[in-house]
């Protein structure tokens, strides 16, 4: 029996609820429990387990690896919030806001170690290869975060630069998770390369869509509009706009978020007016569609047959909010 996406999520949540975390010292472990119980979509462990089953592997045997990638992901969020001075995470106070930077730093370190403890429970025959994939994935996430921070002060960020950054920061955890799942199931090397490509393209589509929804989403769906614009963030829309703008327009794009004589609403409308003029929404939509279609095409090329990739395709559509 191959489990559905919802069944896999339920199995993972059940395993997560059994995770043993010490009670003392409280300031080290309470933030870990707080962050791990804070919801989240569990995208990475679910993808890992779906990939395991698609290639004929056993979910129970893959569960330690799924735990490892989810703990690692949440560790990165603790440290991200320190770097971003972020007060909120998933609709509640961040660990940084609730306990302070020192606690968030040390609890994050403990989470990273905990992730490796989960990895160590993998069957010994698979462990060296899985460990190698995990380490490469972890380093790529760090590289992506550094590039993202570099972009805050970089005069010119190209579209290629931006795609390479999000391929590390956002896609790497998805692609690494998919590879680990396929590896644990004993998939052929060619299929492991393809599942990596599938998850990479899907991760790019997901991040580009997130960029677009920040400026063109629906507040009724709970998405606050314009946050990236107010922060002066380098998103795909901003990078595209800068590449198409005149020198005068580039100056407006570069400085509007710092203007003290404008309200937040005026700043957002000013930048969005330029986005509209420069047609960056359509360019972003085209790139999202291209990446999503590439991801599905890779799935179809796997050696295991369409009936075994059904739930992976469903995962992709759900991630992008698509019905078909």
N, C-alpha and C positions, 0 to 999 in steps of 0.2 A: 504493500500500500504506500502510495506517495501522498504525503500530507499537503493540505492546502496552505496558503499563506497564513490564514487566521489560525489554523491548527498549529503551525510551526511557531507562531508568535505566542500562543498559549503555552506550548511546551517550554519555550525559552523563559517566559515569565515565571512559570512554575519552578524552573531550575534556579532562576535568579533569586526567587523568594527563599530558597534554601541556602543561599550563599552565607557562609559563616563569617561574621565580622566581629572582632573583639570589642568589648565595651570600654576598655581602658588602654591607654589614656584617652579620655573622652574627647578632648579637642583634636586628637588625630583621627579618630574613627567615626565620630558623630557626623562630620561633614561628608564622609564617604557614603554612609547610609543615606543621608539627606539627598545627596546628588544622584545616587543610583536609584532611589525611589521616586525621583522627580518626574517620571513619565519619559517622554521621548518616544520616537517611532520605532526604536530598536531595528533600524534599517540594516545595519551591518551584520549583526548576528543572524537575523532572518535570512538575509541573502546568503550567508555562509552555509546555513543549514539547508536552504533550498538547493544550492549548488551541490552539496553533499548528496542529497537524495536524487537529484537529477542524474548523477553519474553512478547511482546504485550503491551509495554508501549508507552508513548507519548513523542516524541522528544522535543517538545516545553517545556514540564514540566521538562525535564531532562537537558535543556540547561544551567541553572544556575550552576548545578554541573559540567558540561563539562567545563564551563568557569573557575570554581574554580580550577580544576585539571590542566588546561593549565597555568593559572596564577601562581599556586604553582610550577609547573615544571620550568617555566622561572625564578621564584625567586631563585630556587636552582642553576640555571646556573649562575646567578649574583654572588652568594656567592662562587660557585665552582671556578669561574675565579679569585676571590680574593685569594683563597687558593692556586691555581695553578700558580699564576702570569701570567695568560693567556692573550696574546695580541689580539688574534683573536677568534671570535665566529661566526659560520655560514658564513665564508668568509668575514667578515668585522670586524673592531675594536671592541673589547669587551667593555662593559660599564666600566669595570675596567681600560682599556687602554685609553678610551676616556675621562672619567671624574675623574678617580682616585678611590682609595680604599674606602675612606670615603663616597663618593657619592654612589658607588655600594652597600656598606653595608646598608646605610639608605634607598635607593630606593628598595633594596631587602626586607627589613623589611616592607616597605609600600606595596609591592606586596603580601607578606604573609597575611597581614591584609586584603588586597583587596580580596584575595582568600576566606577568611572567610565571607566577605561581600556578595560575590556571593552565597556561601553556604546558607546563612541566607534567601535567596529568595526561597529556596526549600519549598514545601508544608509541613506544620507543622507536619502532621502525619508521614512523612518519615524522618524528620530532625534528630531526636535523633539517629536513627540507621545509617544514612548516615554520620553524624558527627563522630560517633564512628569509622566507617570504615576509614574515611578520616584521623582522628587523628592517628590511628594505622599505616596507610600507611605513613604519614608524618614522624613519629618517626622512622620507618624502614629505610627510605631514609637517615635520619641523622645517624643512626647506621651504615648503609652500607658505608657512606662516611668516618666515623671514622675508621672503619675496614680497608678501602682502604688506609687511611693515616698511620695507624699502620703498614701495610704491607711494607711500604717504609723502615722501619728500623728493621723489624722482620727477624731474621736469617733464619727461616724455615717456609714457608707457604705451608700447605698441599693442595691437590686438594679439599678436603672437605671444608677446610677453605675458599678457593677461591670461590667455588660454593655458600656457605652460604653468602659470602660478596655480590656477584652480585645478589643473590636472593633478597637482601635488596636494594642495590643501584640502580639496573636497573629494576628488575622485579616488585618490590613493587608498583611502580606507575601504571604499566599496570594492575596488578592483582587488586589493589584497585579501579581503574577506572572501570574495568569490574564488580566487585562486586557492586559498587555504581549503575551502570546502571541496573543490574539485580534486585537490591533491590528496586529501584524506580519503576520498572515495576511490583513489587509484586511477584517475582519469589519464588518458594519453597526453603526452606533452603538447601536441598540437591543439587539443581541446582546452588545455589549461591556458595556453596563449590566447585562444579565442575568448574564453570566459573572462580573461583579464581585459580584453578589448571591449567586450560587451559592457562590463561594469564601468570602465573608463569613460566610454561614450555616454552612458546613462548618467554618470556623475556630472559630466560636463553639461548635459542638457538640463539636469536638475539645478545646478548652480546658476546657469544662465537664466532659467525661468525664475529663480529666486531674485536675481538682479532685476529682472523686468517687473515682477510683481511689486517690488519696493516702490517703483514709480508709477506703475499702471495697474496695480491690483485693486481689489475691492475691499474697502474698510469694513464692509458688512461681514466679510469673512474673517475678520479679526486681524487683518494685516494693516499695520499703521503705514500710511503712505508718506514717502519722502524722507525717511530716516537716513538713507545713504547720501542723499543730496545735502542734507543739513550737516552731515559729518564731513562732507567733501571727499567721500570715498571713491576710490578708483574701481568702478564697476564696469561691466561690459558696455553698458549704455554710455557711460562717461568716456571711456576709451574710444569707442566708435565716434562719439560726437567730437572729441578733440581731433580725431584724424580727418574729419570732414569739415571742420569749422575754419573760418577766416581767422586771422590773427586777433582781430577785435573780439570775435565771438569766443575764441579760446580764453581770452582774458576774463570775459564774463563767466565762463564755465569754471575757471580756475579760482575766482575770487568771491563769487556770490555768497558762498556759505559763511564767509568771514565778515560780511557787511553788517554793521551795527545799526544802520539806518533803515533796515528792512525787517519785517516780521518773518517768522518761519514760513507762513503761507505765501508771502511774496517771493521768498527765496525759492521755494519749491516751484511756484508757477513760472518764475523767470527761467529756471533751468529746463523745466519741462517744455516751455515754449520753444527753446532752442532744440531740444530733442525732437520735437514735432517737425520743426523746420528742416532739420537735418535727416529726418526719416530713420532715426536709429531704432525706433520700436520695431519697424518692419524688418530691419537688418537683424535684430536680435531674435525675432520670431523665426526667421529663416534659418538662423544658426541653431536654434533649439530643435527645429524640425529635422534638420540635417543630422544632428547628433543622435536624436531619438531613433530615426530611421536606420542609421548605421548600427545602433545597438541591436535593434530587432533583426537586422540582416545577419549580423554575426551569430545570433542565436540559431537562426535557420540553417547556418552552415556547420553546426556541431554534428559530430558523428553519431549522436545517440537517438536521433529521431524526434519529431515534433511532439509526440505524446509525452516525452520526458522533459520537454522544455516549457510546457504549458504554464506551469506555476511561476517560472522565471519571467515569462512574458507578462503574466498578470502582475507580478511584482513591479516590472518596469512601468506598466500602464498606471498602476496605483500610485507609484512615486510621482508621476507627472500629472496626476489628477485626470486621467483619461479613461473613458468608458470602453473604448475599443481601439 
